[in-house]
Structure formats: C-alpha cells, structure tokens
Amino acid sequence: MDRLPKIAIPIFIGLVVLIIFISKSTITIGSGEAGVLYKTFGNGVVTDEPPLNEGFHLVAPWNRVFVYEVRQQSLDEKMTVLSSNGLEIKLDASVWFQPSYEDLGKLHKEKSEAYIERLLKPALRSATRAVVGRYNPEQLYSSKREAIQEEILEETQILLKEQYVQVNEVLVRDVSLPSTIKDAIERKLRQEQESLEYEYRLTKAEQEAERQRIDAEGKARANRILSESLTDKVLQEKGIQATLELAKSGNAKTVIIGSGENGLPLILGDN
C-alpha cells in the first residue's frame, strides 16, 4: 500500500503523455474540405497520394496536415483597366473557382495556401485587362457584357492551365465609365432608339398605304368586271324581277307596263 503512490505517479504521467500524443495524432476534416499531409521525416508534402478527405484521421504527431476548402468559392475584384481607346474603365467582377482536388498536394507545394493572392488574382486581372482592351467604351457599357464575361473566363482558364486551380465562371457585375462618356453614350442610345421607332412608324405607314392601294385596285377591278357584265338585257331582267317583288308588297302602287325607259315597268307611286 505504501508503494501505490509511487506507481500511480508514473501511470498518471503516462496517461497524460498518451492523451497528448493522441490529441496531436488526430485531425478532423470538415465538410467541403481536404487535407494535404506534410511528412516531417519524409519527403515533405505528399503529392503522389490523394489528399485526406472529410472525416477523422490519425496522423503521426510529428507530421502536419494543411486543410484546404475544395468547394466552389467566389472572389470579388474591383479593377481599373483601359479600353481600346485608352479610356479608364472601372470594372467589378466575380470569379467562381475551386482548387483541383487531385492536385491539392502539388498546389500546396508550389503555390502554398496563399494561392488566391499569388495565382488567381493576378491571372484574373491580366485576363480582364487583355479583354477590355479590345473594346471601346460604348461596347463595354451596352452590348458586349456577356461576350466580355466569356472572353475573360477563357483568358483566365488559359493562364491557369496546369496551375491546379479550376475556374468555373466569371461574372461582370458592373462597368463604370466617366460621367461625360456615360452621358454621351446614353444620348446616342436614345437617339438610336428614337430613329428605330421612327423607321418602324414609317414602315407601318407604308404598309398601310400599300394595303389601301391594293384594296382600291381590287374594288376598281370588281366594279369594272361588274360594269362589263351588266348588259341591257341583264338590266332589263333585273328591273322586271325588282318590279315583281315590289308588286307583291302590301302597299298600293300604280305600275304601267312598258312605260319606263328601255321598256321597263314604271312605278308611279302609292295610291
């Protein structure tokens, strides 16, 4: 019993050392993350094996694990670039990206955890300058927004090829021009809109005039055909038919047969 405290002290120390060892030997990688293993007594960063995936892992306490987010992320950038005519353009853009999962070890070894600052931002800025420099302010402000986005995306992907970063999308949120240039472009756009509206009204008027002309020609042709078909015999027959119909009515009339022009019946009126 006297020796128990002497035994308990080493046991207690051993337990403490074991707890520290276990705490230093375990790591939990969260959702949407992956870990890059660094072997202190090995070859450093492990690049020939897949990264550590989500969940609980046992790692030697003398090694280290660098955790990266591998989900799609967004980077917002505000830039000042030059248009094709040398005018300063302020542009707000967002890029959606994520590190290449299989190449995470190479990314860490060559670019480190600061790959966004060292790699992604410079590539985005360089691509934006190259693309915007192909367009004039009016195109940037009005009609080429989607084309610019696509071209910046393509240029950025080319710059980051084999750099272990995947760029999924580039969005141009805003393009700001000097107020004088912006006002001039808006005036021009309004004038173009008014011109298009006038051309539309003019076209509609011409179409209506053409419709009326065709309608008039059709009526004239119909009248000419009708006039040519109404011979004296046809008119006389029509007159007789009309007289017979009138005679059937209940009103009293005086009808003199053969007394009208061309021998048609003559209706004198009501009695």
PATORLO-426817 format. One record per residue (C-alpha): residue in one letter; y, z, x. Coordinates in steps of 0.2 Angstrom, whole numbers, padded with zeros to 4 digits, always signed. Layout:
BEGIN
AYZX ...
This chain:
BEGIN
M+0000+0000+0000 D+0012+0004+0015 R+0009-0014+0021 L+0013-0023+0005 P+0032-0024+0008 K+0028-0032+0025 I+0018-0045+0017 A+0029-0048+0002 I+0044-0052+0013 P+0036-0067+0021 I+0029-0073+0005 F+0046-0072-0003 I+0054-0081+0012 G+0040-0095+0010 L+0044-0097-0009 V+0062-0099-0005 V+0059-0112+0008 L+0046-0121-0004 I+0059-0121-0018 I+0072-0128-0006 F+0060-0141+0000 I+0055-0146-0017 S+0073-0147-0023 K+0078-0158-0008 S+0062-0169-0011 T+0065-0174-0029 I+0078-0186-0037 T+0080-0191-0055 I+0087-0209-0058 G+0096-0211-0074 S+0096-0225-0087 G+0103-0241-0081 E+0102-0236-0063 A+0091-0239-0047 G+0089-0231-0031 V+0090-0238-0013 L+0079-0227-0001 Y+0085-0223+0017 K+0072-0218+0029 T+0080-0207+0042 F+0065-0208+0054 G+0060-0225+0049 N+0070-0242+0049 G+0084-0236+0039 V+0087-0244+0022 V+0072-0250+0014 T+0074-0269+0010 D+0056-0275+0009 E+0051-0265-0006 P+0058-0264-0024 P+0072-0251-0027 L+0067-0235-0036 N+0068-0237-0054 E+0073-0225-0068 G+0064-0208-0069 F+0058-0194-0057 H+0054-0197-0039 L+0048-0187-0024 V+0056-0191-0008 A+0055-0183+0009 P+0069-0171+0011 W+0075-0180+0027 N+0077-0196+0018 R+0091-0201+0007 V+0092-0211-0010 F+0108-0221-0014 V+0110-0223-0033 Y+0117-0239-0040 E+0122-0244-0058 V+0112-0260-0061 R+0118-0263-0079 Q+0131-0276-0083 Q+0148-0269-0078 S+0166-0275-0081 L+0180-0277-0068 D+0198-0280-0074 E+0210-0288-0062 K+0229-0292-0063 M+0234-0306-0051 T+0249-0316-0047 V+0244-0334-0042 L+0253-0351-0040 S+0252-0366-0052 S+0251-0384-0047 N+0270-0385-0045 G+0272-0369-0036 L+0277-0358-0050 E+0271-0339-0050 I+0259-0335-0064 K+0253-0318-0069 L+0236-0318-0075 D+0225-0304-0082 A+0206-0307-0081 S+0190-0298-0083 V+0173-0302-0074 W+0156-0296-0081 F+0144-0293-0066 Q+0129-0283-0060 P+0120-0281-0044 S+0104-0291-0041 Y+0091-0278-0044 E+0078-0285-0032 D+0090-0287-0018 L+0098-0270-0020 G+0092-0264-0003 K+0100-0279+0005 L+0116-0277-0004 H+0117-0259+0001 K+0113-0263+0019 E+0125-0277+0021 K+0139-0273+0009 S+0137-0254+0005 E+0142-0245-0011 A+0159-0252-0009 Y+0153-0270-0013 I+0165-0272-0028 E+0180-0269-0016 R+0173-0278-0002 L+0165-0293-0010 L+0168-0295-0029 K+0187-0293-0030 P+0191-0305-0015 A+0179-0318-0022 L+0187-0317-0040 R+0205-0318-0033 S+0201-0333-0022 A+0192-0342-0036 T+0207-0339-0048 R+0220-0345-0035 A+0210-0361-0032 V+0208-0365-0051 V+0225-0360-0057 G+0232-0371-0043 R+0225-0386-0051 Y+0235-0384-0067 N+0253-0384-0072 P+0261-0370-0082 E+0260-0379-0099 Q+0241-0382-0097 L+0239-0364-0092 Y+0249-0357-0107 S+0242-0368-0121 S+0227-0379-0120 K+0217-0376-0104 R+0212-0357-0106 E+0194-0360-0110 A+0192-0373-0096 I+0201-0361-0083 Q+0188-0347-0088 E+0173-0359-0085 E+0180-0365-0068 I+0184-0348-0062 L+0167-0342-0066 E+0159-0357-0057 E+0170-0355-0042 T+0166-0336-0041 Q+0147-0339-0043 I+0148-0351-0028 L+0157-0339-0017 L+0145-0325-0022 K+0129-0336-0019 E+0116-0327-0009 Q+0128-0311-0009 Y+0116-0301-0021 V+0129-0300-0035 Q+0127-0309-0051 V+0142-0314-0061 N+0139-0317-0079 E+0156-0321-0087 V+0175-0322-0083 L+0187-0319-0097 V+0206-0324-0095 R+0214-0310-0106 D+0232-0315-0103 V+0243-0328-0094 S+0261-0323-0092 L+0275-0336-0087 P+0293-0333-0083 S+0303-0332-0099 T+0313-0348-0096 I+0297-0358-0093 K+0288-0350-0108 D+0303-0354-0120 A+0304-0372-0114 I+0285-0374-0117 E+0286-0366-0134 R+0301-0378-0139 K+0291-0393-0133 L+0276-0387-0143 R+0286-0385-0159 Q+0294-0402-0156 E+0277-0410-0154 Q+0271-0401-0170 E+0286-0407-0180 S+0283-0425-0173 L+0264-0424-0178 E+0269-0418-0195 Y+0282-0432-0197 E+0269-0445-0192 Y+0257-0438-0205 R+0270-0439-0219 L+0274-0457-0214 T+0256-0462-0214 K+0254-0454-0231 A+0269-0464-0237 E+0262-0480-0230 Q+0245-0477-0238 E+0253-0473-0255 A+0264-0489-0254 E+0248-0499-0249 R+0239-0492-0264 Q+0253-0496-0276 R+0254-0514-0269 I+0235-0516-0271 D+0236-0509-0289 A+0251-0521-0294 E+0242-0536-0287 G+0226-0531-0297 K+0236-0529-0313 A+0245-0546-0310 R+0229-0554-0307 A+0221-0547-0323 N+0237-0552-0333 R+0235-0570-0326 I+0217-0571-0330 L+0221-0564-0347 S+0235-0577-0350 E+0224-0591-0344 S+0211-0586-0357 L+0222-0585-0372 T+0222-0602-0379 D+0230-0607-0396 K+0213-0607-0404 V+0209-0589-0397 L+0226-0583-0403 Q+0224-0590-0420 E+0207-0582-0422 K+0214-0566-0416 G+0228-0567-0429 I+0216-0571-0443 Q+0205-0556-0438 A+0220-0544-0437 T+0226-0551-0454 L+0209-0547-0462 E+0209-0530-0455 L+0226-0527-0462 A+0222-0534-0479 K+0208-0521-0480 S+0220-0506-0479 G+0226-0497-0494 N+0244-0502-0493 A+0250-0516-0504 K+0256-0532-0494 T+0260-0550-0498 V+0250-0562-0487 I+0255-0580-0488 I+0240-0590-0480 G+0246-0604-0468 S+0264-0600-0469 G+0266-0592-0452 E+0269-0600-0435 N+0254-0611-0430 G+0247-0609-0447 L+0243-0591-0446 P+0245-0580-0461 L+0262-0572-0464 I+0264-0554-0469 L+0279-0551-0479 G+0278-0533-0481 D+0274-0519-0493 N+0277-0521-0511 
